[in-house]
Amino acid sequence: MEHAVSLHHPAAASTQTGVPNGKLGMWVFLASEVMFFTGLIGAYVVLRMSHPAWPGSEGHLNVWIGACNTLVLICSSTTIVLALAASERRDLSAVRTWLLLTAALGSVFLVVKGFEYAAKFSHHIVPSTNVFWSCYFALTAFHALHVLGGIVFNLVVLAYTGRPAWWASRGRRLELAGLYWHFVDIVWIFLFPMLYLF
């Protein structure tokens, strides 16, 4: 009987390090994602350093739009933190509100990025235009896919809040969603100045 009870004890979901398995798994996943984006950014830096006459955006990137999108993601990081704070207060209504706002802000980011892409295509700017645009589309498209993944993750967590097991898990899924979302935001904070300012 003691053995059966221990299987349902919260500690059973933790590794020998004392870190919950879900969180450890997320950190390992994020480490692999860091290596992925480091490789892409490193390739961009090498290409730029090896091209003395770097083509650049030639005025086709709107810094203010990029800055506004950066602000949108920073605000979304705030809303996911507020969702976590609401979870600690056991305020389910606030958790849902902040999660929905986080997903909405992520969607705004993608819509703005879509308009940016449309503007480029209308000027016949495509990945094959030059090496800068190849890098721009590759980096921003992969990042946009990760934003989309984060939105889906947040909506799944939002749906899970309606289940009785939500409080039993102490909002762990929300914490994991927050870790992933902060990662997505940090990547963009690196990409924005690299592509839009320098």
C-alpha positions in Angstrom: 0.0 0.0 0.0 2.9 2.3 0.8 4.3 1.7 -2.6 1.0 2.5 -4.3 0.7 5.8 -2.4 4.3 6.8 -3.3 3.5 6.5 -7.0 1.1 9.3 -6.7 3.2 11.5 -4.5 4.4 14.8 -6.2 8.0 13.8 -5.8 7.5 10.9 -8.2 7.3 13.4 -11.0 10.7 14.7 -10.2 14.2 13.6 -11.2 16.9 12.8 -8.7 18.1 16.4 -9.2 14.9 17.7 -7.5 13.8 19.3 -10.8 10.4 18.2 -12.1 10.7 16.0 -15.2 8.6 18.4 -17.3 10.8 21.4 -16.5 14.0 19.4 -17.0 12.7 18.2 -20.4 11.8 21.8 -21.3 15.2 23.0 -20.4 16.8 20.3 -22.5 14.5 21.2 -25.4 15.3 24.9 -25.1 19.0 24.1 -25.0 18.6 22.4 -28.4 16.7 25.4 -29.7 19.4 27.7 -28.5 21.9 25.7 -30.5 19.6 25.8 -33.5 19.3 29.6 -33.5 22.9 30.1 -32.5 23.8 28.1 -35.7 21.5 30.3 -37.8 22.8 33.6 -36.3 26.4 32.4 -36.5 25.9 31.6 -40.2 24.5 35.1 -40.7 27.5 36.7 -38.9 30.0 34.7 -40.9 28.3 35.6 -44.2 28.1 39.2 -43.3 31.8 39.3 -42.3 32.9 37.6 -45.5 31.0 40.0 -47.7 32.7 43.5 -47.7 29.9 44.9 -49.8 27.0 43.6 -47.7 23.8 44.3 -49.6 21.6 45.0 -46.5 17.9 45.8 -46.7 18.4 48.8 -49.0 15.7 50.7 -47.1 13.0 48.0 -47.5 12.8 47.2 -43.7 10.8 49.5 -41.6 12.6 49.9 -38.3 9.5 51.3 -36.5 7.4 48.3 -37.5 10.1 46.0 -36.2 10.3 48.1 -33.0 6.5 47.9 -32.5 6.6 44.1 -33.0 9.4 43.9 -30.4 7.2 45.9 -28.0 4.3 43.5 -28.7 6.5 40.5 -27.7 7.8 42.3 -24.6 4.2 43.0 -23.5 3.4 39.3 -24.2 6.2 38.3 -21.8 4.6 40.5 -19.2 1.1 38.9 -19.7 2.5 35.4 -19.3 4.2 36.4 -16.1 0.9 37.9 -14.9 -0.8 34.6 -15.8 1.8 32.7 -13.6 1.2 35.2 -10.7 -2.6 34.6 -11.0 -2.0 30.9 -10.9 -0.1 31.2 -7.6 -3.1 33.2 -6.3 -5.5 30.5 -7.6 -7.3 33.1 -9.6 -8.5 31.0 -12.5 -10.3 33.8 -14.3 -7.2 36.0 -14.3 -5.1 33.0 -15.5 -7.4 32.5 -18.5 -7.5 36.3 -19.3 -3.7 36.7 -19.3 -3.1 33.5 -21.2 -5.6 34.7 -23.9 -3.9 38.1 -24.0 -0.5 36.4 -24.5 -1.8 34.3 -27.4 -3.5 37.4 -28.8 -0.3 39.4 -28.7 1.6 36.6 -30.3 -1.0 36.6 -33.1 -0.6 40.3 -33.5 3.1 39.7 -34.0 2.5 37.2 -36.7 -0.1 39.3 -38.5 2.4 42.3 -38.6 5.1 39.9 -39.8 2.7 38.7 -42.5 2.1 42.3 -43.7 5.9 42.8 -43.7 6.4 39.8 -45.9 3.6 40.9 -48.2 5.2 44.3 -48.6 8.5 42.6 -49.5 6.9 40.4 -52.1 5.0 43.3 -53.6 8.5 44.9 -54.3 9.6 41.5 -55.8 11.9 40.9 -52.8 12.2 37.2 -52.2 14.8 34.9 -50.4 16.7 34.6 -53.7 17.1 38.4 -54.1 20.4 38.5 -52.4 22.2 37.0 -49.4 20.8 39.4 -46.9 17.2 38.6 -47.8 18.0 34.9 -47.8 19.1 35.3 -44.2 16.3 37.6 -43.3 13.5 35.3 -44.5 15.2 32.2 -43.0 15.7 33.7 -39.5 12.3 35.5 -39.3 10.4 32.6 -40.7 11.9 30.1 -38.3 11.2 32.5 -35.5 7.6 33.0 -36.6 7.1 29.2 -36.6 8.3 29.2 -33.0 5.9 32.0 -32.1 3.1 30.0 -33.7 4.1 27.0 -31.6 4.1 29.1 -28.5 0.6 30.4 -29.3 -0.6 26.8 -29.7 1.1 25.8 -26.4 -0.6 28.7 -24.6 -4.0 27.8 -26.0 -3.5 24.2 -25.0 -2.7 25.3 -21.4 -5.7 27.6 -21.5 -8.0 24.7 -22.4 -6.4 22.6 -19.6 -7.3 25.2 -17.0 -10.9 24.0 -17.1 -9.9 20.6 -15.7 -10.0 19.7 -12.0 -6.4 18.4 -12.2 -5.1 22.0 -13.0 -4.5 22.9 -9.3 -3.2 19.4 -8.5 -0.4 20.0 -11.0 0.2 23.4 -9.4 0.2 25.1 -12.8 3.3 23.3 -14.1 2.1 23.4 -17.7 1.7 27.1 -17.4 5.3 27.4 -16.1 6.6 25.4 -19.0 4.6 27.5 -21.5 6.1 30.6 -19.8 9.6 29.3 -20.2 9.1 28.6 -23.9 7.4 32.0 -24.5 10.3 33.9 -22.8 12.7 32.0 -25.1 10.8 33.0 -28.2 10.9 36.6 -27.0 14.6 36.6 -26.2 15.4 35.2 -29.7 13.5 38.1 -31.3 15.4 40.6 -29.1 18.6 39.3 -30.7 17.1 39.2 -34.3 15.6 42.7 -34.3 18.7 44.8 -33.9 20.8 42.4 -36.0 18.5 42.6 -39.0 16.8 46.0 -38.6 19.5 48.2 -37.1 22.9 47.0 -38.1 
